[in-house]
């Protein structure tokens, strides 16, 4: 076992990573990652308001992105950010949220969910499900249509979106028109050292998986849970009736194979709308490659429009 795969060590390193990120943002004086994210895609204005959503785990802070269209009650999309279930990186998804609000004509709720090691599994997926249920039930007073609801996320956020869709299937709702899963981790039961990427040095490295996976699910036996590893062969449940899915994988990503496997499971259940592979791209590619980011965000926006019947053309 790697030293970093020991729960106490992984938790220590994860907390150190969190502190370094906070200190870097403070030193930048507002010119750090948040400012850089806000500067991307300048043609899409940042029309937002803050919201706190009650959940059984802890209140979840969220940023609500408003579409420019004057539809009285537009559809709503709940977004979960990436960060290995450890890092709070809500602002990195600001360009995506502005893009989807404008191009899909939806209200986008970008959720600041609880992270490990302070809140290990099952707290994050349970809180995420509580958030989505609340969003579905409170559209009338908040200004969106909770009956035209979609969920999605990038990296760990995609894993949480998949877990939300699974819980909605098992608990009888809410109705989700689409789950948009963008290069998600879907098999933490298989160690990173047993996964293979198409390039020698992919962005995700084994040491990162040791820190993130161990912080999130310290007990390796629990990594077989269907809310953690729905792409692992041990999960054989019938997924018929689960929310329709768009699944995006990246050609060079260490997580590509598990995304492909889950896409096949969804296809067999009649729930796969599209599996799109981003050629020549690695995990997190959209943070650096503007052209590929715009292309894939446009695909996500199109699927959101089609799933929710947005009035935008």
C-alpha positions, -999 to 999 in steps of 0.1 A, spaced: 0 0 0 12 35 -9 18 58 21 -6 82 6 -33 55 6 -33 54 44 -64 73 56 -46 95 81 -19 105 56 -43 111 28 -65 133 50 -34 153 61 -23 158 25 -58 167 14 -62 193 41 -28 207 32 -39 210 -5 -70 228 6 -51 253 27 -26 260 -1 -55 267 -25 -71 292 0 -37 309 7 -30 313 -30 -63 329 -36 -58 353 -7 -23 362 -19 -36 370 -53 -58 397 -40 -87 387 -61 -65 380 -92 -64 342 -87 -84 314 -102 -118 330 -97 -108 361 -115 -93 341 -143 -125 320 -146 -146 351 -147 -125 365 -175 -131 336 -198 -159 337 -224 -164 375 -220 -194 375 -244 -214 356 -217 -223 380 -189 -222 370 -153 -258 374 -140 -258 357 -106 -273 356 -72 -263 337 -41 -285 310 -25 -282 287 5 -300 254 3 -309 234 34 -299 197 34 -297 168 59 -259 171 58 -252 208 61 -265 240 43 -252 241 8 -241 275 -6 -248 279 -43 -244 305 -70 -274 309 -93 -267 318 -129 -296 335 -147 -303 333 -184 -307 364 -204 -340 352 -219 -371 366 -203 -389 332 -200 -410 335 -167 -399 300 -154 -370 286 -173 -357 251 -169 -331 246 -142 -297 228 -143 -278 218 -111 -240 217 -116 -215 200 -94 -179 211 -97 -148 188 -99 -119 185 -75 -115 149 -66 -142 151 -39 -116 171 -19 -111 205 -35 -137 233 -34 -134 246 -70 -168 261 -77 -154 291 -94 -136 270 -120 -170 261 -134 -180 297 -138 -173 298 -176 -193 266 -181 -222 279 -160 -224 312 -179 -222 294 -212 -250 270 -203 -272 297 -189 -269 317 -221 -268 290 -247 -293 265 -231 -316 291 -217 -316 275 -182 -310 287 -147 -278 271 -136 -272 263 -99 -235 258 -92 -233 240 -59 -206 244 -32 -211 209 -17 -193 194 13 -159 178 5 -137 152 21 -119 145 43 -140 167 65 -171 151 50 -163 116 36 -187 94 17 -217 91 18 -221 128 28 -214 144 -6 -238 123 -27 -265 125 -1 -262 163 1 -262 165 -37 -294 145 -38 -310 167 -11 -300 198 -31 -316 185 -63 -348 175 -45 -350 210 -30 -344 226 -64 -372 204 -79 -396 214 -51 -390 251 -48 -391 264 -84 -422 284 -79 -408 307 -53 -373 308 -67 -381 316 -104 -374 283 -123 -394 253 -134 -385 224 -111 -403 200 -134 -378 207 -162 -347 197 -142 -313 185 -153 -281 177 -134 -245 175 -144 -209 179 -134 -172 177 -144 -148 151 -130 -159 144 -94 -189 166 -100 -199 142 -128 -196 113 -103 -219 131 -80 -244 139 -108 -244 101 -116 -250 93 -79 -279 118 -78 -295 102 -108 -291 68 -92 -307 79 -60 -336 95 -79 -342 62 -96 -342 43 -63 -362 68 -43 -389 76 -68 -378 111 -79 -374 138 -86 -378 135 -123 -345 143 -141 -346 151 -178 -309 147 -184 -277 138 -165 -247 154 -182 -216 136 -171 -183 152 -182 -152 130 -178 -165 116 -145 -148 91 -121 -172 61 -120 -150 33 -106 -130 41 -74 -130 3 -66 -103 -2 -92 -70 14 -82 -55 40 -104 -24 19 -108 -46 -7 -125 -61 18 -149 -44 25 -183 -44 58 -202 -36 63 -239 -6 84 -231 24 78 -208 18 106 -184 -19 115 -181 -30 144 -160 -44 122 -133 -15 105 -115 -17 75 -90 -6 97 -61 -35 120 -67 -59 91 -67 -45 78 -35 -51 112 -18 -85 118 -33 -100 83 -32 -87 76 3 -99 109 17 -134 104 1 -139 67 9 -113 57 35 -127 21 37 -117 4 5 -146 -20 8 -171 9 5 -156 19 -28 -178 -9 -43 -209 11 -34 -231 19 -64 -229 56 -56 -191 55 -58 -184 29 -85 -214 24 -108 -190 14 -136 -174 -14 -116 -184 -50 -127 -198 -57 -92 -227 -33 -98 -252 -53 -119 -284 -36 -109 -310 -29 -135 -307 8 -145 -339 8 -166 -357 41 -158 -326 61 -148 -324 96 -161 -313 99 -198 -276 106 -200 -250 125 -220 -216 111 -212 -184 129 -223 -150 112 -221 -116 124 -231 -93 103 -253 -62 105 -231 -80 104 -197 -71 78 -171 -109 76 -165 -118 70 -201 -124 32 -199 -148 34 -169 -167 62 -187 -170 39 -217 -181 10 -196 -208 31 -179 -220 45 -212 -225 9 -223 -245 1 -192 -267 32 -198 -271 21 -235 -283 -13 -224 -308 3 -200 -321 26 -229 -308 57 -211 -278 68 -231 -286 98 -253 -250 103 -265 -215 92 -256 -191 118 -269 -154 113 -269 -132 144 -270 -103 134 -293 -68 145 -284 -78 156 -249 -69 146 -213 -88 150 -181 -97 187 -174 -88 197 -209 -115 224 -210 -95 245 -184 -68 251 -210 -82 244 -245 -107 272 -253 -117 257 -287 -124 222 -274 -142 237 -243 -165 257 -265 -172 227 -288 -181 204 -259 -200 230 -239 -221 236 -270 -229 199 -271 -240 200 -235 -261 231 -240 -278 215 -270 -287 184 -250 -300 205 -222 -323 225 -246 -336 193 -262 -342 176 -228 -360 205 -212 -378 221 -242 -360 254 -236 -374 282 -257 -340 291 -271 -335 280 -307 
